[in-house]
Amino acid sequence: MHMRCQAILIVAHTNEHNVIERAYMREKTRVDTIYQTLRDRICLGQYKPGDVFHENELGQEFQVSRTPIRQVLQRLAFERLAVVRTGVGTIVEDYADADVRNYLEIHARILETVAELKLFRPIANNQEALANVQVRVSMLSSAPDIERIWSFLKTIQELTDQLLADDTLRHMNEMLFYRAVRGLIAGGRHSPELAASLIQDNIVKLTGPLERSDFETFFMALSDLVRAYKALAVKS
């Protein structure tokens, strides 16, 4: 009888733990989703430097309390996409062209190091990833608008994340991408033809190695493309 009671208590405790864990994961997923949405809006220029994030409005939009909204704003501030101003609240942080170019150069050097040290891993859906990149480039060729430029940049970013063999590298890759991409989108909006031509001039250097699963050459070529993006880092 005693052992049976213990077993019941263990099962009850396990069930309670599972319920708490599932609730935590739902909350984490919800915060991640809101964070990614706001981050993308900043990068696309839908939120301008100096715009204030209103917690109540965001809570109503995403149908959450202010607590997850505050967590999201803290993450944006940590990633230097937002900044907290006393008496004002959290606002979209401004950026300088020189900072964007510096982030691009750092990113390019990291990608070179990945190639040299072979800090990558094969992916199972290599041909699917290749086809996805080619579709994005084809769309750019027909109409080089900012949404298609953004779609290409994000596709390459997500592919690179899949190929990187280390969590720290993936975090650095993502952080540097989002710190620089606002400048690229602003430049692409001002000169979409220049952005499209930079991509189209370099794309074969990426798709060829990707098709052959030659990831060392892929990362070296991607490093060159990231440096080429510096031409876009000029505010209109």
N, C-alpha and C positions, 0 to 999 in steps of 0.2 A: 504493500500500500504506500509506504513511504517513498519507494523508488518510483512508483507510478505518479505520485504527486510531483516529485522532482522533474520527471519527464514532461508533465503538463506545464510546469513552470518554465522549463527550458524552451518548449515549443512556443509558449506565449511570449517569452522574452525575444525569441528569434523573430516571431511575427511582428512584434512591436518595432524591433530594430529595422526590419525590412520596410515597414511602413514609413518610418522616419527617413531611411535612406532614399526611398523613392520620392518622398516629398522634397528632400534636399536636392536630388537630381533634377526634379521638375523646376525648382526655383533657380538652380544653377543654369539650366538650359534656357529658362526665360530671361535671366539676366544677360546671358551670352547673346541671345537673339536681339534684345533691345540694344545692347552695346554695339553689335555688328551693324544694326540698322542706322544708329546715330553716327557711327564712325564712317559709314559709306556716304551718308548725307554730307558730312563735313568734307570728305574727300572730293565729292562731286560739286562742291560749292553751293549746295542747297542751304547750308548754314554758312554765313559769312563770318570772317574774323570780327570779334566784338559782339556777335549775337549772344543773347542771354538764354540759357536753358531754364525754362520755368518748370519746376518739379510737378506742380499740380496739373499743368497742361499735358506733360508727358505721361503722368500717371493715368490721366483720363484717356489719352490716345491708346496706350498699351494695356489699359485696364488692370493696373497694378497699384499697390500702395507706393508711398514715397520712398520706402526703404530700398527696394531694388533699383529705383531710379537713382538714388544717391550712390549706390554701389557702382552703377554704370558711369555716373559722372566722375567718380573717383578714379575709375579705370581710364577714362578719357584724359583726365588730368595727368595720371601717371605716364601715359603714352605721349604726353605733350601735345595732344590735340585740343585740349581745353585747359583753362587756368581758373583758379578760384580768386575772385576779387572781393576784398572785404567791403561789405555794405552793398554789394551788387549781386554776388552769387557766382555761379560757374558760367564762364563765357567761352566761346570758341577762340582759341589762341591764334594769333597771327604768326606768320612765318616770313623769313627772309630768303631771297633767291640764293644767297651764298650758303645758307644752311642746307637748302635742298641739294645744291651741287655737292656739298660736303657729304651729305648722307648717301648720295649716289656713288661717290667715289669710295666711301667705306664699304658700301654694299658690293661694288664691283670687286674690290680687293678680297672680300670674304668669299665671293663666288670663285675667284681664281684659286684661293686656298683650298676650297672644296674640291676643285678639279685636280690640283697638284697632289693633295693628300688622299684623293679618292674617298672622300667622306660622303658618298652617296650610296644608294641601294636601288636595285632594280624594282620595277613595279609590274604588277600582273597585267594591267590593262594598258600596255604601252601603245598599241595601235589605236585604241580608243582615245587616249590622250592626244596622240598625233592628229587624229581626225578632228578632234575638238579645236585644236590650235588652228588647223587649216580652215575650218569653218569660220572662225573669228577673223582670220586674215582676209578671206573671201568677202565677208561682209564689209570689212574696211575698204576693200578695193571698189566696191559698188557705191559706197557712200561714207566718206570719212567723218562721221559726226562723233560728238563727244561720248555718247552712250556706247558706241561700238569701240572706240579707243579704250574706254574704261573696261569694257567686257574683255578685250584682249589682254590688257594689263593684269586684270584679276585672274584670268585663265592661266597665264604664265606663272603668276605668283602661287596659285594653288598647286600647279604641277610641280613647281620647285619644292614646295613644302613636302609633297609626297616623295620626292626623290632624296631629300636630305635624310641622312642616317642618324641624326642626333637631335634630341629635343631642344637643346640649347641653340643649335644652329637654326632650327625651325623658328624659334622665338625671335632670334636676331633677324632672320630673313623677313619675318612678318613685320616686326617693329620698324625696320629700316624702310620697307616698302611703303607702309602707311605714313611714315613721317615725310617721305619724299613725294608721294604720289599726288598730293594736293597741288604742288607746283607743276607737275606734269599735266594734270588735268586743266589747270588754269592756262598753261601754255598751249595745250591742245585745243582748248576752246578758242583761243586767240588765233592759232595757226593750225587748223585741223589737217591741212594738206601736208605741212611739215611733219606732224606727228605720224600720219599715215605713211609718208615716204620713208621715215626713219625705220619704221617697223618692217615695211615691205622690202627695203634694201638689205635687211639683216635676217629676214625670216628663214631663208633657205639654209643659212648657217646653223639655225636651230633645228629645223625639221629633218634635215639630212641625218645628223647624228642621232636624233631621237628615233628615227626609223630604224637605224642600225643598232640601237641600244648602246651607242658610244657616248656615255654620259660625261666622260672626262672632256671630250670636245664640246659637248652641249653646254657645260658650265663655263668653259672658256669663252664660247660664243655669246652666252648670256651676259657674261661680264662685259664684253665689248658693247653689247646693246645697251646695258645699263649706263655705261659711260656716254654713249651717244645721246641718251635722254637729256644730258646736261643742256643741250641746245634748246630744249623746251622750258628750262627753268628760268624764265624771264617773265615777270608780271607785265601784263598789258597796261 
